[in-house]
């Protein structure tokens, strides 16, 4: 196993910049306002690591998946997330209800994992990772790409927690739900436009 520091930095820089405006970064931010951020980060990070492994190991096979199916499933998951956020946080016992709806490591972890795992198929960062692995080496690319994706997720979760401490939970839920609904619409329009 040969590691090239320049290839690691190249992969980190390219993937970090590509992921910043990506819908999964916004999904992480929204989940971080409603769920325990560390659990969300473990879920998103695991999904990113799996995708990096897939991209590095079998990047050419990604193109075989029907793109519209991936985007449709992604849209449905975002729509479900929007529904869950918008229906939560009633007036009676708002703090207790908000805490009980999305607690526990495994429910939060699996929600975050599935949201990222489904939506990252065929994503720009996955394709870029596959291309970099072909030219810059698999291990160096894998390390740089995984570190970049996990860093963007952490950044989004810190921002989400900062927002949650300064804005009422009900407002955060509504904004998060609207963001998720927007991501669902975005994913659906990608089926017909892209």
Backbone as JSON, one array per atom type, in Angstrom:
{
  "sequence": "XXXXXXXXXXXXXXXXXXXXXXXXXXXXXXXXXXXXXXXXXXXXXXXXXXXXXXXXXXXXXXXXXXXXXXXXXXXXXXXXXXXXXXXXXXXXXXXXXXXXXXXXXXXXXXXXXXXXXXXXXXXXXXXXXXXXXXXXXXXXXXXXXXXXXXXXXXXXXXXXXXXXXXXXXXXXXXXXXXXXXXXXXXXXXXXXXX",
  "N": [[0.86, -1.18, 0.0], [0.82, 2.0, -1.06], [1.02, 5.32, -0.12], [0.31, 8.5, -1.3], [0.97, 11.68, -0.43], [0.3, 14.05, -1.86], [-1.7, 13.14, -3.6], [-3.63, 12.45, -1.72], [-4.22, 14.98, -0.61], [-5.14, 16.25, -2.94], [-7.45, 14.74, -3.56], [-8.9, 15.22, -1.2], [-9.27, 18.06, -1.32], [-10.69, 18.46, -3.79], [-13.0, 16.83, -3.44], [-14.06, 17.86, -1.05], [-14.74, 20.52, -1.8], [-16.6, 19.94, -3.83], [-18.61, 18.69, -2.39], [-19.59, 20.57, -0.61], [-21.73, 22.35, -1.63], [-23.62, 20.38, -1.97], [-26.63, 18.36, -1.89], [-26.66, 16.43, 0.16], [-25.11, 17.56, 2.14], [-26.78, 19.58, 3.03], [-28.88, 18.01, 3.9], [-27.64, 16.71, 6.04], [-27.24, 18.92, 7.69], [-29.92, 19.59, 8.24], [-30.8, 17.23, 9.55], [-29.12, 17.34, 11.75], [-30.19, 19.39, 13.27], [-32.37, 18.29, 14.4], [-31.84, 15.77, 15.38], [-29.55, 13.83, 17.41], [-26.4, 15.1, 16.93], [-23.84, 13.72, 16.88], [-24.56, 11.04, 16.53], [-25.83, 11.23, 14.07], [-23.61, 11.99, 12.54], [-22.01, 9.67, 12.72], [-23.65, 7.93, 11.26], [-23.83, 9.22, 8.69], [-21.12, 9.32, 8.06], [-20.4, 6.61, 7.93], [-21.94, 5.83, 5.73], [-20.75, 7.43, 3.76], [-18.15, 6.35, 3.76], [-18.67, 3.76, 2.84], [-19.59, 4.42, 0.28], [-17.27, 5.6, -0.78], [-15.59, 3.38, -0.82], [-16.99, 1.8, -2.65], [-16.87, 3.46, -4.91], [-14.11, 3.62, -5.34], [-13.42, 0.93, -5.6], [-15.16, -0.13, -7.55], [-15.86, 1.78, -9.53], [-16.6, 1.98, -12.23], [-18.91, 0.49, -12.44], [-20.98, 1.95, -11.39], [-22.26, 3.51, -13.25], [-24.01, 1.73, -14.43], [-26.34, 1.54, -12.96], [-29.73, 2.49, -13.09], [-30.2, 5.85, -13.44], [-32.48, 7.44, -12.96], [-33.98, 5.92, -11.2], [-32.41, 5.86, -8.88], [-32.49, 8.59, -8.23], [-35.23, 8.93, -7.83], [-35.75, 7.29, -5.58], [-34.14, 8.64, -3.77], [-35.5, 11.11, -3.7], [-37.92, 10.28, -2.56], [-37.04, 9.47, -0.01], [-36.12, 11.92, 1.01], [-38.55, 13.29, 0.98], [-39.97, 11.82, 2.86], [-38.41, 12.42, 5.11], [-38.96, 15.17, 5.26], [-41.71, 15.09, 5.83], [-41.64, 13.85, 8.37], [-40.28, 15.79, 9.88], [-41.92, 18.05, 9.59], [-44.35, 17.26, 10.69], [-43.79, 16.87, 13.36], [-43.24, 18.19, 16.73], [-45.49, 19.39, 18.21], [-47.68, 21.69, 20.06], [-48.24, 20.86, 22.68], [-46.25, 19.7, 25.17], [-43.83, 20.1, 23.77], [-40.97, 20.0, 23.98], [-40.49, 17.48, 25.16], [-41.75, 15.74, 23.33], [-40.32, 16.31, 21.01], [-37.83, 15.35, 21.75], [-38.3, 12.6, 22.09], [-39.06, 11.59, 19.61], [-36.91, 11.16, 17.84], [-34.71, 9.64, 19.06], [-32.04, 7.69, 20.47], [-29.36, 5.64, 19.48], [-29.35, 3.74, 17.25], [-31.8, 4.22, 15.7], [-31.36, 6.92, 14.83], [-28.82, 6.71, 13.64], [-29.32, 4.81, 11.57], [-31.23, 6.19, 10.04], [-29.76, 8.45, 9.18], [-27.68, 7.14, 7.83], [-29.07, 5.77, 5.74], [-30.27, 7.93, 4.37], [-28.06, 9.3, 3.29], [-26.72, 7.19, 2.0], [-28.47, 6.31, -0.04], [-28.91, 8.69, -1.5], [-26.4, 9.41, -2.48], [-25.66, 7.82, -4.62], [-24.21, 7.69, -7.75], [-23.54, 10.33, -7.56], [-21.81, 13.48, -7.99], [-19.51, 13.61, -6.38], [-18.98, 10.91, -5.94], [-18.47, 9.97, -8.51], [-16.27, 11.59, -9.15], [-14.48, 10.64, -7.22], [-14.13, 8.0, -8.14], [-12.91, 8.53, -10.61], [-10.55, 9.86, -9.76], [-9.35, 7.79, -8.32], [-8.63, 6.07, -10.34], [-6.57, 7.42, -11.54], [-4.86, 8.53, -9.56], [-4.28, 6.66, -7.61], [-5.61, 4.15, -5.46], [-5.74, 3.9, -2.56], [-4.76, 6.37, -1.55], [-6.58, 8.14, -2.73], [-8.96, 7.15, -1.6], [-8.59, 7.69, 1.15], [-8.29, 10.52, 1.17], [-10.77, 11.32, -0.01], [-12.72, 10.19, 1.72], [-12.07, 11.5, 4.13], [-12.66, 14.14, 3.39], [-15.46, 14.06, 2.85], [-16.47, 13.27, 5.35], [-15.64, 15.45, 6.84], [-17.13, 17.59, 5.75], [-19.68, 16.76, 6.47], [-19.44, 16.88, 9.28], [-19.01, 19.62, 9.58], [-21.49, 20.61, 8.66], [-23.15, 19.54, 10.63], [-22.25, 20.81, 12.97], [-22.93, 23.43, 12.35], [-25.68, 23.05, 12.19], [-26.31, 22.39, 14.88], [-25.57, 24.75, 16.14], [-27.45, 26.51, 15.08], [-29.78, 25.33, 16.09], [-29.6, 25.86, 18.82], [-30.13, 28.54, 19.0], [-32.49, 29.16, 17.79], [-36.01, 28.66, 18.09], [-37.25, 25.31, 18.62], [-39.54, 24.47, 17.17], [-39.54, 26.22, 14.97], [-37.09, 25.55, 13.83], [-37.65, 22.9, 13.11], [-39.65, 23.29, 11.18], [-38.24, 24.76, 9.22], [-36.22, 22.91, 8.64], [-37.82, 20.82, 7.68], [-38.93, 22.04, 5.42], [-36.57, 22.42, 3.97], [-35.86, 19.73, 3.51], [-38.08, 18.99, 1.99], [-37.65, 20.64, -0.19], [-35.27, 19.46, -1.11], [-36.28, 17.0, -1.87], [-37.91, 17.75, -4.01], [-35.95, 18.82, -5.66], [-34.44, 16.49, -6.21], [-36.38, 15.06, -7.64], [-36.75, 16.76, -9.88], [-34.28, 16.48, -11.05], [-34.48, 14.04, -12.26], [-35.95, 14.53, -14.55], [-34.72, 16.72, -15.74], [-31.91, 16.39, -15.65]],
  "CA": [[0.0, 0.0, 0.0], [1.61, 3.22, -1.19], [0.23, 6.53, 0.06], [0.88, 9.7, -1.89], [0.37, 12.83, 0.25], [-0.29, 14.98, -2.82], [-2.96, 12.54, -4.07], [-4.59, 12.57, -0.6], [-4.64, 16.39, -0.56], [-5.92, 16.53, -4.14], [-8.77, 14.13, -3.37], [-9.58, 15.95, -0.13], [-9.68, 19.38, -1.8], [-11.72, 18.37, -4.82], [-14.24, 16.27, -2.89], [-14.58, 18.82, -0.07], [-15.39, 21.61, -2.53], [-17.75, 19.42, -4.56], [-19.65, 18.27, -1.45], [-20.13, 21.73, 0.13], [-23.08, 22.76, -2.05], [-24.39, 19.19, -2.31], [-27.85, 18.17, -1.11], [-26.43, 15.64, 1.37], [-24.62, 18.47, 3.17], [-27.96, 20.24, 3.58], [-29.62, 16.99, 4.64], [-26.93, 16.55, 7.32], [-27.55, 20.1, 8.49], [-31.3, 19.47, 8.71], [-30.87, 16.15, 10.54], [-28.4, 17.78, 12.94], [-31.02, 20.28, 14.08], [-33.48, 17.51, 14.96], [-31.34, 14.53, 15.97], [-28.25, 13.94, 18.07], [-25.43, 15.28, 15.85], [-22.8, 12.7, 16.83], [-25.16, 9.84, 15.94], [-26.01, 11.53, 12.64], [-22.29, 11.97, 11.92], [-21.61, 8.27, 12.56], [-24.44, 7.37, 10.15], [-23.41, 9.79, 7.42], [-19.73, 8.93, 7.81], [-20.39, 5.21, 7.49], [-22.45, 5.8, 4.36], [-19.71, 8.0, 2.9], [-17.05, 5.38, 3.66], [-19.15, 2.7, 1.95], [-19.6, 4.95, -1.08], [-15.89, 5.76, -1.24], [-15.12, 2.03, -1.14], [-17.64, 1.39, -3.89], [-16.34, 4.28, -6.0], [-12.72, 3.25, -5.58], [-13.34, -0.47, -6.02], [-15.96, -0.5, -8.71], [-16.39, 3.03, -10.07], [-17.2, 1.84, -13.55], [-20.22, -0.16, -12.34], [-21.99, 2.91, -10.94], [-23.01, 3.96, -14.42], [-24.99, 0.73, -14.84], [-27.59, 1.72, -12.23], [-30.6, 3.49, -13.72], [-30.08, 7.12, -12.72], [-33.78, 7.95, -12.53], [-34.43, 5.14, -10.04], [-31.65, 6.36, -7.74], [-33.0, 9.92, -7.88], [-36.59, 8.78, -7.32], [-35.65, 6.79, -4.21], [-33.6, 9.76, -3.0], [-36.59, 12.07, -3.52], [-38.87, 9.7, -1.6], [-36.45, 9.53, 1.33], [-36.15, 13.32, 1.44], [-39.95, 13.63, 1.25], [-40.29, 11.2, 4.15], [-37.75, 13.24, 6.13], [-39.73, 16.41, 5.37], [-42.95, 14.75, 6.53], [-41.33, 13.6, 9.78], [-39.93, 17.05, 10.52], [-43.05, 18.99, 9.59], [-45.44, 16.8, 11.55], [-43.33, 16.84, 14.75], [-43.17, 19.44, 17.49], [-46.76, 20.02, 18.54], [-47.62, 22.66, 21.15], [-48.28, 20.23, 23.99], [-45.06, 18.92, 25.47], [-42.96, 20.21, 22.6], [-39.6, 19.56, 24.25], [-40.47, 16.03, 25.36], [-42.1, 15.06, 22.08], [-39.2, 16.48, 20.1], [-36.74, 14.48, 22.18], [-38.64, 11.19, 21.97], [-39.33, 11.14, 18.25], [-35.7, 10.73, 17.14], [-33.64, 9.38, 20.01], [-31.44, 6.37, 20.36], [-28.3, 5.56, 18.48], [-29.66, 3.0, 16.03], [-32.75, 4.91, 14.81], [-30.73, 8.09, 14.22], [-27.74, 6.21, 12.79], [-29.85, 4.19, 10.36], [-31.86, 7.24, 9.24], [-28.69, 9.24, 8.54], [-26.98, 6.26, 6.89], [-29.89, 5.52, 4.54], [-30.47, 9.18, 3.62], [-26.84, 9.57, 2.52], [-26.39, 6.05, 1.16], [-29.32, 6.32, -1.24], [-28.79, 9.91, -2.31], [-25.05, 9.6, -3.03], [-25.41, 6.98, -5.8], [-24.0, 8.43, -8.98], [-23.3, 11.73, -7.24], [-20.57, 14.06, -8.52], [-18.36, 13.24, -5.55], [-18.68, 9.5, -6.14], [-17.86, 9.87, -9.83], [-14.95, 12.2, -9.02], [-13.65, 9.7, -6.47], [-13.79, 6.89, -9.04], [-11.94, 9.03, -11.58], [-9.28, 10.1, -9.07], [-8.76, 6.5, -7.97], [-8.05, 5.49, -11.55], [-5.35, 8.13, -11.93], [-4.0, 8.92, -8.44], [-4.08, 5.57, -6.66], [-6.83, 3.85, -4.73], [-5.7, 4.17, -1.11], [-4.62, 7.81, -1.34], [-7.87, 8.75, -3.09], [-9.96, 6.74, -0.61], [-8.35, 8.42, 2.4], [-8.63, 11.93, 0.96], [-12.2, 11.49, -0.27], [-13.47, 9.89, 2.95], [-11.82, 12.59, 5.08], [-13.38, 15.32, 2.92], [-16.9, 13.86, 3.04], [-16.74, 13.27, 6.79], [-15.43, 16.82, 7.31], [-18.29, 18.39, 5.34], [-20.79, 16.34, 7.33], [-19.2, 17.45, 10.61], [-19.24, 21.06, 9.46], [-22.93, 20.82, 8.58], [-23.76, 19.21, 11.93], [-21.9, 21.88, 13.91], [-23.79, 24.57, 11.97], [-27.04, 22.68, 12.58], [-26.43, 22.47, 16.33], [-25.48, 26.18, 16.45], [-28.76, 27.08, 14.73], [-30.79, 24.76, 16.98], [-29.49, 26.48, 20.15], [-30.51, 29.95, 18.93], [-33.8, 29.3, 17.16], [-36.95, 27.71, 18.71], [-37.3, 23.98, 18.01], [-40.62, 24.39, 16.17], [-39.07, 26.94, 13.78], [-36.03, 24.72, 13.24], [-38.31, 21.76, 12.48], [-40.32, 23.75, 9.96], [-37.23, 25.1, 8.22], [-35.62, 21.64, 8.24], [-38.79, 20.11, 6.86], [-38.99, 22.72, 4.12], [-35.31, 22.09, 3.27], [-35.98, 18.34, 3.04], [-39.06, 19.0, 0.9], [-36.94, 21.21, -1.33], [-34.34, 18.45, -1.62], [-37.09, 15.98, -2.56], [-38.3, 18.33, -5.3], [-34.7, 18.91, -6.43], [-34.12, 15.14, -6.7], [-37.36, 14.72, -8.68], [-36.5, 17.52, -11.09], [-33.07, 15.93, -11.67], [-34.89, 12.91, -13.09], [-36.46, 15.02, -15.83], [-33.83, 17.73, -16.32], [-30.53, 15.9, -15.81]],
  "C": [[0.9, 1.24, 0.0], [0.69, 4.43, -1.05], [0.99, 7.74, -0.47], [0.22, 10.92, -1.24], [-0.29, 13.84, -0.7], [-1.63, 14.45, -3.36], [-4.03, 12.62, -2.97], [-5.12, 13.99, -0.54], [-5.49, 16.77, -1.77], [-7.34, 15.98, -3.99], [-9.55, 14.89, -2.31], [-10.12, 17.29, -0.65], [-10.81, 19.33, -2.8], [-13.05, 17.88, -4.26], [-14.87, 17.22, -1.88], [-15.34, 19.94, -0.77], [-16.63, 21.14, -3.28], [-18.91, 19.09, -3.62], [-20.29, 19.46, -0.73], [-21.51, 22.15, -0.35], [-24.02, 21.58, -2.31], [-25.6, 19.03, -1.39], [-27.63, 17.34, 0.14], [-25.84, 16.49, 2.49], [-25.8, 19.17, 3.83], [-28.84, 19.25, 4.35], [-28.97, 16.75, 6.0], [-27.24, 17.72, 8.24], [-28.96, 19.99, 9.07], [-31.43, 18.38, 9.77], [-30.19, 16.56, 11.84], [-29.19, 18.72, 13.82], [-32.09, 19.49, 14.84], [-33.0, 16.28, 15.74], [-29.99, 14.78, 16.63], [-27.15, 13.97, 17.01], [-24.36, 14.19, 15.76], [-23.33, 11.41, 16.21], [-25.38, 10.03, 14.44], [-24.66, 11.43, 11.93], [-21.79, 10.55, 11.73], [-22.35, 7.64, 11.38], [-24.0, 7.9, 8.8], [-21.99, 9.36, 7.07], [-19.63, 7.5, 7.32], [-20.88, 5.1, 6.05], [-21.42, 6.35, 3.38], [-18.55, 7.02, 2.7], [-17.44, 4.24, 2.72], [-19.13, 3.19, 0.51], [-18.19, 5.17, -1.63], [-15.32, 4.4, -1.63], [-15.7, 1.54, -2.46], [-17.04, 2.15, -5.08], [-14.92, 3.88, -6.36], [-12.63, 1.84, -6.15], [-14.07, -0.81, -7.3], [-16.62, 0.72, -9.35], [-17.07, 2.87, -11.41], [-18.59, 1.21, -13.51], [-21.34, 0.79, -11.95], [-22.88, 3.36, -12.1], [-24.06, 2.98, -14.88], [-26.33, 0.88, -14.12], [-28.45, 2.76, -12.96], [-30.64, 4.76, -12.87], [-31.42, 7.6, -12.19], [-34.3, 7.19, -11.31], [-33.72, 5.63, -8.78], [-32.21, 7.71, -7.29], [-34.42, 9.85, -7.33], [-36.57, 8.29, -5.87], [-35.12, 7.89, -3.29], [-34.7, 10.78, -2.7], [-37.59, 11.56, -2.5], [-38.33, 9.75, -0.18], [-36.44, 10.96, 1.87], [-37.58, 13.75, 1.77], [-40.39, 13.03, 2.58], [-39.66, 12.0, 5.29], [-38.49, 14.56, 6.34], [-41.02, 16.18, 6.14], [-42.7, 14.58, 8.02], [-41.01, 14.9, 10.52], [-41.12, 17.99, 10.63], [-44.2, 18.53, 10.49], [-45.07, 16.83, 13.02], [-43.47, 18.19, 15.42], [-44.5, 20.12, 17.71], [-46.62, 20.92, 19.74], [-47.58, 22.0, 22.51], [-47.06, 19.33, 24.19], [-44.05, 18.94, 24.35], [-41.57, 19.66, 22.85], [-39.52, 18.05, 24.42], [-40.76, 15.28, 24.07], [-40.95, 15.15, 21.09], [-38.06, 15.56, 20.46], [-37.04, 13.02, 21.94], [-38.76, 10.72, 20.53], [-38.08, 10.62, 17.54], [-34.55, 10.56, 18.14], [-33.12, 7.98, 19.8], [-30.46, 6.31, 19.22], [-28.76, 4.93, 17.18], [-30.71, 3.66, 15.14], [-32.13, 6.12, 14.1], [-29.65, 7.66, 13.23], [-28.29, 5.67, 11.48], [-30.55, 5.21, 9.46], [-30.81, 8.03, 8.48], [-27.96, 8.4, 7.5], [-27.77, 6.11, 5.6], [-30.08, 6.78, 3.71], [-29.25, 9.47, 2.74], [-26.55, 8.43, 1.55], [-27.18, 6.06, -0.14], [-29.03, 7.53, -2.12], [-27.42, 10.1, -2.95], [-24.77, 8.74, -4.27], [-25.31, 7.84, -7.05], [-23.76, 9.91, -8.8], [-21.96, 12.19, -7.81], [-19.36, 13.63, -7.7], [-17.99, 11.77, -5.72], [-17.99, 9.29, -7.49], [-16.44, 10.45, -9.81], [-13.99, 11.27, -8.29], [-13.21, 8.53, -7.35], [-12.74, 7.32, -10.06], [-10.57, 9.28, -10.95], [-8.58, 8.79, -8.72], [-8.07, 5.87, -9.17], [-6.72, 6.15, -11.91], [-4.37, 8.39, -10.79], [-3.75, 7.83, -7.42], [-5.28, 5.4, -5.75], [-6.78, 4.26, -3.26], [-5.6, 5.66, -0.82], [-5.94, 8.53, -1.64], [-8.92, 8.42, -2.04], [-9.81, 7.53, 0.68], [-8.74, 9.89, 2.25], [-10.11, 12.17, 0.78], [-13.03, 11.25, 0.99], [-13.29, 11.01, 3.97], [-12.59, 13.85, 4.69], [-14.88, 15.2, 3.19], [-17.27, 13.91, 4.52], [-16.57, 14.68, 7.37], [-16.61, 17.72, 6.96], [-19.5, 18.04, 6.2], [-20.65, 16.92, 8.73], [-19.46, 18.95, 10.62], [-20.73, 21.38, 9.43], [-23.61, 20.56, 9.92], [-23.45, 20.26, 12.99], [-22.77, 23.1, 13.62], [-25.23, 24.29, 12.39], [-27.27, 22.8, 14.07], [-26.4, 23.93, 16.79], [-26.83, 26.84, 16.21], [-29.81, 26.61, 15.73], [-30.76, 25.41, 18.37], [-30.01, 27.91, 20.16], [-31.91, 30.19, 18.35], [-34.74, 28.29, 17.82], [-37.08, 26.41, 17.9], [-38.36, 23.9, 16.91], [-40.21, 25.08, 14.87], [-38.01, 26.13, 13.05], [-36.65, 23.52, 12.51], [-38.97, 22.17, 11.17], [-39.31, 24.06, 8.86], [-36.55, 23.82, 7.72], [-36.54, 20.84, 7.34], [-38.92, 20.72, 5.48], [-37.73, 22.46, 3.3], [-35.38, 20.68, 2.7], [-36.98, 18.25, 1.89], [-38.43, 19.58, -0.37], [-35.97, 20.23, -1.96], [-35.09, 17.33, -2.35], [-37.49, 16.48, -3.95], [-37.08, 18.42, -6.22], [-34.36, 17.54, -7.03], [-35.09, 14.72, -7.8], [-37.09, 15.48, -9.97], [-35.24, 17.03, -11.8], [-33.4, 14.75, -12.56], [-35.25, 13.4, -14.49], [-35.51, 15.99, -16.51], [-32.46, 17.13, -16.63], [-30.52, 14.55, -16.34]]
}
